[in-house]
């Protein structure tokens, strides 16, 4: 069965990756507050891991910009403000549009098969009204596009943005049309790939990103 990227529940992931995902989630969902100090000893005890993966996770979170390491004082939580999220959604939109343009031009047959398979799973879980599964598959759909852009810098950047915005608004109440609307937006993007229409793909992605920001941040 096709394995979707971005699923933090992956039991086969390395300890360092699993810890990073958990720690990032706990920071972005309020488990740790801005300004709170993160000590290796406390994190080792909390997540039942050794110091090595904790140090690796803290280094990556500092690169993400949500943890700050202050010389002779230690690591402290920065987190993400509402403005940070709004700015990041705007930046992500720019790069997502570029990614879809390049991906339509550069996608291989194998990548196209993967994109089609992912979209079919989106249809299936929309029919089942499974929001949690759809959120995971949504991540996978975009990851296929990033890979198909064949630009490693763009892929790394957008994957980082996804990790930082994935929890924003994720605990909100979804209206009855949520899954149908999300599927409709992705159908337009997928159709652009089928038609090899770069302009339509860019327009569909812009619409999707604007609506995603509205759903998550309540603004466009």
Helices and strands as residue ranges (DSSP letters): H 15-28, E 37-38, H 40-47, H 51-64, E 67-70, E 74-77, H 82-106, H 109-127, H 131-148, H 152-165, H 178-195, H 198-217
